[in-house]
Each structure stands twice: as C-alpha cells, then as structure tokens.
Amino acid sequence: MIDAIRADLLQWFTNDARDLPWRRTRDPYAIMVAEVMLQQTQVDRVIPKYQAFLAAFPTIEALAAAPTAEVIRLWAGLGYNRRAVNLQRAAQAIVTRHGGRVPDSVAALRALPGIGPYTAGAIACFAFEQDVAFLDTNIRRVVRRLCVGPDHAAAATEAELLAHAEALIPPGQGWVWNQAIMELGALICTATNPACWRCPLRRHCRAYAAAVAADTALAETMAAPALKRVAEPRPAEPFVGSRRWYRGRIIAALRALPADTALPLSELGRQVRPDFTADHAEWLQQLVRDLARDGLLVITEQGVRLPA
C-alpha cells in the first residue's frame, strides 16, 4: 500500500503544485529565510516579504551584519517578530562558526539559535535534498489522518507520527515528497472542512474510512445520510487585546520612529492603548522587559527603541 500512497500523492503534486519562489531554489540561505517566515504565516503574505527581505539582505553575511532594527522593520506584516531576531542570530552564528556556509546536517542546524527540529529538517531536505522526515502543522495533520485515524481518535505521540512520516518518504525523493505532503495539508487536508472528495489519498486514509463508516451507520437510522466532517473546527482563540497583540503594537510603534530614537514609556502606553493610565504602568513595563529579553527592543533612560 505504501507504494500506492507514494505514487498517488506524487502524481497529484506533479499536476497541481503551486509555483512558489522558494521551490525554485536550492540556496540554503534563501530556504532558511523562507522556512522561518512560513512558520505560522500564510503563503500569500510571505511571498512579497520573502522577496523584499532577500533583496535587502541578499547574502547571509549581509543579514548577519545588518542593524537589528532594520531586520525588524522589514519583518513588518509577518507577525511573531521574535523570528526576525532569531533568524539574524542564526545567520551570525553561521558566519562565525561555519564560515558563512549553512551546515547541511540536521544536528548542526539544530545547534543554531532559534532553529528547531522542523526548520532544521526542512533546510536539510529542501536545500540539500536529503531524505529527512519532519513535522510541520500540515504534515502532522496529513500523517495523523492517513496513518492513525480521525482527529478525535486516540492520541498519537510526536515520535509515532515522525516514524510514520519517515516510513512514507520514497528513497531519493525526500524533496518532492515533503513538498507534496505539505501541499496536500495546505490545500486539501485542511484543519477544518477538508476536501476529502478530491484528495488523492482518500482510498488509503484511515480518517476517511472512519468517516465513511460513521456515515453508513448513521444512514441506517436516519431518513437521509449526513456527512460527518473529518475534523471539528476548534473555536478560535481571541487575538485582539491579547498579550501577543499588544507586543505587536509596541513593535509597530517603534518601527515608525527614526533610527536610534527612543519613545518614553508613557507615550508608548498611550499609543498602544487609548485607555492607558498609571494603573497600566506595571503591565507595560512587563511587556517591555519581555520584548527586551527576546532582543526585539532596547530599554534606555529616555525610553525604548528598536535594537541598533
């Protein structure tokens, strides 16, 4: 069955893959930039930022030497600003430890600042075409439904899912396989309302088989059959007014300042929330301290600013 799974998915990918800029390169630096940007950010938002970022910092040395404030400014619109700082720190480590050459082993990549198991595996696979298994949100979802069952079924550990993902990779075709399975999760096997009816793997999928069985059983007791969704949508967590939302507003306010200009905390407070009063001072100071710890701003006697 595994050969049929491989053949069906790769044929679908050959016919329906999107033309994405990072799929046209094997440059390890460009791949690293793309993979960090794509974490928790939609492809359509990443494409123009990816192209602008590489135009501003065309080499890993250019990124390593750039003012951190400029890196953060160019990250505007992508969210999770800590990724920008971690990406630059990884670039600096590559320059100092590896002579400016992105390492090709997963272990060496994992040793870089801010590079986790997914990003390390993705760089090794997409830049160096290694048959490496790794799990992002899309791959994890596809592997779970395909090999384990519906989302509400018994939990599978990360190690178990990784083992399934590794077993699925066709030898010598890690690059195209991982691109294909990510694409399937992004376009068809989505978190909510998956398009099972047009999925190339539905005849192999345990979650789809369970859904069909449930529909058949339901049809026997009801006048009309009902289609059971593979995954029930989870209620969205509130974002506006959250801690992360205010962190983003602080960085946006500092991005608008001239270089090396600090903003007093009282003024910053009024910019990030119209109802700011002295009662919010400790709350704001805690946010600022956390952002400083993450390398996203600098605290001075005059106030706060982006890093130099």
N, C-alpha and C positions, 0 to 999 in steps of 0.2 A: 504493500500500500504506500510506503514512503516514496517509492519511485513515481507513483502516480501523483502524489501530492506535489512533489517537486516539478514534474512535467506540467501539471495544470497551472500552478502558480506562475512559473517562468513564462509559459505561453501567454497568459493573461498580461503579465508585465510587459512583454515584448509588444503587445498590441496597444496597451492603454497607459503606459507610464507617462507621467508629466515630464516636460523638458525643464529641469531645474538647473540653475547655473552651477551649483556645486557638484552636479553629476557629470559635468563636462571637464573636470579637472582631477588630477591625482596629486596636486600640490598639497603637501601635508599641512602647511600653514593655512592655506585657504580652507581646507577641510576642517581644521581646528576651529577657525573663526565661525564657519557655518554651523558646526555641531554645537558650539556654545550658544550661539544666537537662537538655534532652533529649540533649545530647552524651554518648554512651557510658552512658546510663542508661535503663532500661526505662520505658515509658509508665506502667505501673501504679504504679511507685514515684514518678514525677514528679508525678502528678495531685494528691495531697494536699499535697506540698511546694510546688507551684506556688500552690495556693490559700492556703496558710498564709503564704507569702512575700509575696504581693500584699496579704494582709490586714495584715501587719506594716508593709509599705512600699508603700502604695497609689499613690504617685507617684514619678516619677524623682527629684524633689527630696528626697523622704523617704529613698530609698535612698542618694543621694549624701551626705546629712548624717548618716546613721546611724553609730553606733560599728561599726568593722570587726569587733570581737569578736562583736557581736550578729548581724551578717550571717553570719559563720562558724558561729555556733551554730545559726541557722535552716537552714543548709545540711546539718546532720547527717543522715546516711542516704542522701545522694546521691553521695558519693564525689568524688574529684578536687577537693579543696577549693580549689585554686588558681582554679577557675572562679568561686567566690563573690567572691574578691578582684578578679579581672579584671572581673566584672560591675559591681561597685561603682565601680571605676576608670573604666569606660566611662560609667556614669551621671554621675560627677563631671565627666568631660570634656564630656558633652552639656550639662550645666548651665553650665559655664564658657565653652565655645566656641560653643554653639548656643542659648543662652537657654532651655534645658530642653526643646527640641523635638528629637526623634530625627530625624536627617537622613534624607532619602529617596533619596539616591544611593548606589550601591554604593561608589563611590570615597570618599565622606565617611564611610560606615560602616566601611570598611576602615581608615581612619585612626584609629579609636577603639581604645583599649587592649584587647587580648585578643579583638578581633573579626577572625576570619579570613574567607577567601573564602566558605565555606559559610554562616556566620552572617550575613554581610553580604547575600548573595544571598537568604537565607530571609527576612530582615527586609524587604528591598525588595519581595519578592514577596508575602509573607503579610500585611504591614501596609499596603503601598501598592499592591498588586495589579499590580505590574509584571511583564512577561513576561521574567523573569530565569532563566537556566539556572544551576544549581549542583549540586554533588555531595555528598551525604552517603553513608554506608555503604550504605543501602538503594537509593538512586537509582543509585549507581555499579554495584551488583550487577545491577540490572534492565537498565540500559542496556547493560552489557557482554554479558550473556547474550542480550538481544534483538537487538543490532546487531552484535556481534562473534562470539560463539560461547561454547562451554563454558569453564568457569573454567580448565581446564588447557590451553586453546588458546594461540596466540601472544599475547604481552602487547600490550595497547593502552595508549598513553600517556594521561596525565590530560587533555592537550589534545584528544586524539582523542575520548575519552569525553565531554568537555564539549561538543565540537562536535556529537556525536550527540544529547546531551541538549537542546541548543539547537534543533536541527532538528525535534525531536519536539513542541515546545510549540505548541499551537494558538494562533494570534494572538488576543490579547484574553482568553485563558483561562489565563494563567500560574498564577493562584492555584489553581484547581481541578485543573489538570494536575499541578502539583508535589505537591499533597496526594495525588492519586490514585497517582502513581508511587511515592511514599514508602510509601503504604499497601500497595501490592502487594508491595513488598520486605519490609515488616514482617510481613505475614500469609500470603503465598503463596510468593513467590520468595525464600525464606529461605536463609540461608547453607548450612545442611545440611538434607537431606530436603525440598527444595522440592516443593510440591503442584502439580506441572505438570498433573496430570489435571484440576484445576479452575481453571487460570489462564486469564483471558480473552484473553491474548496468545499462547497456545501455538501457534496456527496461523501466527503471524508470527515466532516466536522461533528464532533460529539455533542456540542451545544445545539447545532441544527437538528440532529437526530432526536435529541431530547425534546426540543420544541415541537417537532412533528408528532412525536408520540403523545405529548400532552394535548395537542390539538385533536388528535384522533380520539383520545379518551374523552375529551370534552364534547366532541361532536356526538358521541353516543348517548349523552344525557341532555343535550340541548337541541332545539329545533334547527338552529343554524350554527355552523362551526365558527369558532372565534380564533383569531390568530394571536398566539401568545408571543410577546416580544422576548427576544433572547436576553435582553438586559433592561432592567427597570431604571429609568433615569433617577439619579440622586438629586435631591434639592441643592441648588447652587448655594454656595456659601456667600454671605454678604461680603462685598468688597469695599464699596463706598463707605467711608467712615472707619474702616479697619486700620489696624496699625500699619500694614503694608501700604495702604492707600496714602496715609499721612507721610510715610517715609518717601514715597514717590513725589508728593507735593513739595517736600523740603528740597529734594534734589532738583526738581524743576525750578524752584525759586532761585537756587544758587546757580543753575545753568544760565539764567538770564543776566547775571551780574558780569561786569567787565572782569577781565583776568586779574587774579590776586586781590579782588575786592571782597571784604568781609561784610556780612549782614548781621547787625545786632540781633540778639535773640528775641527781644521784644518786637522788633519789626518783622522778623521771621514768623513769630507766632501769629501776628495779625494777617500775614499773607497766606498762611496755610489754613487758618480757620477764622472766619469773621467774628465768632463769638469769643475770641481769645481774651482771657483776663489773667490776673495774677494767680488765680487758683489753678491755672493750667501750666504754670512755670515748671513745676517738677516733672510733669508729664512730657513737656517739650524737651527739657534737659535730658531726660532718659532716652528719648528718641535720638537726640543729637549725639549722646555718648555712644549709643549702639551703632549709629552710622559712622562715627569716627573709628570705632573698633573695627568695622568692616572695611575701612580705608576709603570710604566714599566722601568724607569731608574732613576738614581740619578745624579744630577749635582754637581761636586766638583771643587775645584780650579785647579785641574790637568786636568779636562775634564769631561767625562761622563762614567758611568758604570752601570751595572745591579744592582738592589737593593740587599742589603745584605740578 
